[in-house]
Amino acid sequence: MSEEIKIEESSGNVFLDIGFSKEEAEREQLRVNLVIKIYRLLEELKLTPAKAEDRFGLNPSDVERIQNGDFDFKIDKLFTILNQLNCNVEIRITPPNEKGGHLRVVTT
């Protein structure tokens, strides 16, 4: 006899799905999205840690950590790195709704 496999639809946030509180899950997802954006920029610009330091003044160890998939950065540090990569970082606060507030990254 085969055991029935339970399938549960994702909320869209893996951190929420594994039991983090809504606030913690949004904060962690925000951090992941920022690191992924930085990683993609580094790839697009073909930057090694040394080239990132020379061209943008980035800390080579931060670049290496990002390229190795390390997500353990404070959000303000990630904003600083994006700014050093000549990205505009904007924080927009909108009126609340019935569902409560949320954190998210919107990139262009």
C-alpha atoms as one frame of an Amber mdcrd trajectory, in Angstrom:
protein
   0.000   0.000   0.000   1.214   3.461  -0.834   0.945   6.268   1.654  -1.099
   9.276   0.579   1.013  12.376   0.088  -0.433  15.580   1.486   0.047  18.564
  -0.808  -0.349  22.054   0.530  -0.394  25.158  -1.659   2.364  27.678  -0.924
   1.553  31.105   0.421   4.234  32.518  -1.864   6.599  33.066   1.064   8.603
  30.011   2.095   9.353  31.543   5.500   5.652  31.869   6.279   5.097  28.323
   5.042   7.686  26.902   7.447   6.260  28.649  10.483   7.754  32.130  10.796
   5.391  34.851  12.004   3.994  37.111   9.276   6.352  39.936  10.254   9.435
  37.704  10.406   8.525  36.004   7.130   8.147  39.306   5.296  11.425  40.624
   6.703  13.306  37.465   5.691  11.729  37.460   2.226  12.687  41.123   1.821
  16.291  40.301   2.715  16.359  37.392   0.229  14.895  39.525  -2.553  17.493
  42.256  -1.971  20.394  39.776  -2.002  19.064  38.199  -5.214  18.824  41.642
  -6.851  22.432  42.399  -5.869  23.585  38.980  -7.066  21.942  39.538 -10.457
  23.510  42.993 -10.779  26.947  41.578 -10.006  26.402  38.858 -12.635  25.088
  41.343 -15.211  28.111  43.592 -14.703  30.458  40.559 -14.633  31.977  41.741
 -11.357  34.412  39.694  -9.345  34.962  40.789  -5.739  38.139  42.633  -6.816
  36.433  44.376  -9.758  33.490  45.349  -7.527  35.922  46.925  -5.081  37.815
  48.806  -7.809  34.759  49.989  -9.711  32.226  50.619  -6.927  34.169  50.556
  -3.665  32.346  47.448  -2.472  33.824  45.315   0.273  35.183  42.217  -1.545
  34.166  39.920   1.315  30.552  41.180   1.070  30.565  40.515  -2.678  31.973
  37.040  -2.144  29.369  36.256   0.512  26.559  37.350  -1.801  27.980  35.335
  -4.694  28.096  32.289  -2.389  24.427  32.670  -1.431  24.901  34.124   2.059
  21.715  35.980   3.018  22.859  36.986   6.503  23.002  40.747   5.938  21.122
  43.532   7.664  18.623  45.200   5.364  20.278  48.619   5.700  23.598  47.066
   4.609  21.903  45.683   1.497  20.472  49.145   0.761  24.000  50.557   1.060
  25.407  47.943  -1.345  22.644  48.683  -3.873  23.399  52.381  -3.583  27.115
  51.715  -4.122  26.121  49.842  -7.305  24.503  53.121  -8.454  20.962  51.869
  -7.861  18.278  54.165  -6.554  16.711  52.742  -3.417  13.331  54.197  -2.541
  11.177  53.417   0.460   7.497  54.074  -0.134   4.938  54.093   2.636   1.322
  53.664   1.555  -1.936  53.880   3.487  -2.871  50.738   5.400  -5.575  48.351
   4.258  -7.825  45.854   6.003  -5.274  43.039   5.647  -2.531  44.970   7.432
   0.794  46.265   6.211   3.451  44.322   4.340   7.074  44.562   3.246   8.110
  43.918  -0.347  10.707  44.702  -2.969   9.678  46.049  -6.356  12.497  46.278
  -8.871  12.679  47.711 -12.350
